[in-house]
């Protein structure tokens, strides 16, 4: 709720950003993260996520701003946008391209992919994804372990791809974040790693301290 209040800015001019996919007839791109910086990219100002129609409305004062965008599986360049003093809504359309992840050559494999960025929207190179095979060959027949563990590293654009046998039980860990999930590889040619990992859950909840009604504490 706090983030919702702080998002979308407090300027005097209304700005609407529309994000479209040029590889799919300018279809709107939903759920893209938009970070707004000052023109030199040194001060973070506000943020938001595009709606189902690919739009985000923000309130900014007149001036130049650097917009950084991110959505996994979509290539979106940074844009410098000039906001004028008009008193009316100013519309800007940003063109992007959905990334094409090729299917693996073998029908028994699923190609897992992900794109990593930092909070500023910049690509994170050399991010390590660890994959551990959880299959126990002594407990079942018909499968064999080729490798028990493998690590994959994102490239200069923050992108990483790797192939895993469909139906395999694996533990995928995002090294340096502490996030890991045990999951079964789906029966499909490609899959977004973040879709497989699911939403991160917050281990804390806010409760009232019964001994002091004026104190609120967080517990795991």
SVG drawing of the C-alpha trace seen along z (x, -y; Angstrom):
<svg xmlns="http://www.w3.org/2000/svg" viewBox="-7 -25 36 74">
<polyline fill="none" stroke="black" stroke-width="0.4" points="0.0,0.0 2.9,-2.4 4.4,-1.7 1.0,-2.3 0.8,-5.7 4.4,-6.7 4.1,-5.5 3.0,-7.4 4.5,-10.7 3.3,-14.1 3.9,-16.5 1.5,-19.0 1.4,-17.4 -0.5,-14.2 1.5,-11.8 0.3,-8.5 2.8,-6.0 1.6,-3.3 3.8,-0.3 3.3,1.7 4.8,4.9 5.9,4.1 6.4,7.8 2.7,8.5 0.8,5.8 1.4,3.2 -0.4,5.3 -0.4,3.7 2.2,5.0 0.7,5.6 2.7,5.9 5.9,4.1 7.7,2.3 8.4,-1.4 10.9,-3.3 11.2,-7.1 14.5,-8.9 15.8,-12.4 17.3,-13.1 20.8,-12.1 19.7,-8.8 21.1,-9.8 17.8,-10.3 15.0,-7.8 11.6,-9.6 8.7,-7.2 7.5,-3.9 4.5,-1.9 3.4,1.1 1.5,1.1 -2.1,2.1 -3.9,4.6 -4.1,1.9 -0.3,1.4 -0.7,-2.0 0.7,-3.8 -0.3,-7.2 2.1,-9.3 2.2,-12.9 5.4,-14.8 6.5,-18.4 7.6,-19.9 11.1,-18.7 13.2,-15.9 13.0,-12.4 14.6,-9.0 12.2,-6.1 13.5,-2.6 11.3,0.4 11.4,4.1 9.4,7.2 10.9,10.6 10.9,11.8 10.5,8.3 13.2,6.0 12.6,2.4 15.1,-0.4 15.4,-3.3 13.6,-6.4 14.2,-10.1 10.8,-11.9 10.2,-15.7 7.2,-16.7 5.8,-20.2 3.7,-22.6 0.3,-22.1 -2.3,-21.4 -3.6,-18.6 -2.8,-14.9 0.4,-14.2 0.6,-10.8 3.7,-8.9 3.9,-5.5 6.9,-3.3 7.7,-0.6 9.1,2.7 9.8,6.2 8.9,9.5 11.9,11.8 11.8,15.1 13.1,18.0 13.9,20.9 12.6,24.4 15.3,27.0 16.1,29.5 14.9,32.5 11.1,32.8 12.1,34.2 13.5,30.9 12.0,27.6 14.0,24.4 13.9,22.2 14.7,18.5 14.9,15.4 16.0,11.8 17.6,10.1 17.6,6.4 18.5,4.3 16.1,1.9 17.2,-0.8 16.1,1.3 19.6,2.0 20.6,5.5 22.4,7.7 25.2,9.7 26.9,12.7 23.8,13.5 24.0,17.2 21.1,19.6 21.7,22.9 19.8,26.1 20.0,29.2 18.5,32.5 16.3,33.9 15.6,37.3 16.8,40.3 17.6,43.1 17.2,45.7 13.5,44.8 12.2,45.2 13.1,46.7 13.2,45.3 15.3,42.2 18.9,41.6 20.9,38.7 23.2,37.2 24.3,34.3 23.3,33.7 24.0,30.0 24.7,27.2 25.0,23.4 24.0,21.0 25.1,17.3 23.2,14.4 24.9,12.6 25.6,8.9 21.9,8.2 20.8,10.1 19.4,13.0 19.9,16.6 18.6,19.8 19.1,23.5 17.4,26.8 16.0,29.3 14.3,32.6 10.5,32.3 9.0,33.9 12.3,33.6 12.1,32.7 14.7,29.9 15.6,27.3 16.3,23.9 18.1,21.3 18.8,17.7 22.3,17.5 23.0,14.4 19.3,13.8 18.4,16.8 15.4,17.6 15.0,21.2 12.1,23.5 11.6,27.2 9.5,27.7 8.7,30.1 9.6,29.0 6.4,28.5 5.6,30.3 6.2,27.4 8.9,26.3 9.8,23.1 9.0,21.6 9.7,18.3 11.7,19.0 9.8,16.4 6.5,18.0 7.8,21.3 9.2,19.8 5.9,18.0 5.5,14.9 7.8,14.3 6.0,14.6 6.6,12.2 7.6,14.1 6.6,11.2 3.2,10.2 2.3,7.1 0.6,7.7 -0.3,5.6 1.7,6.0 -1.0,6.7 1.2,5.5 1.5,2.1 -1.3,1.0 0.9,-1.8 3.7,0.5 3.4,2.6 5.9,5.4 6.7,7.7 7.1,11.4 8.3,14.2"/>
</svg>
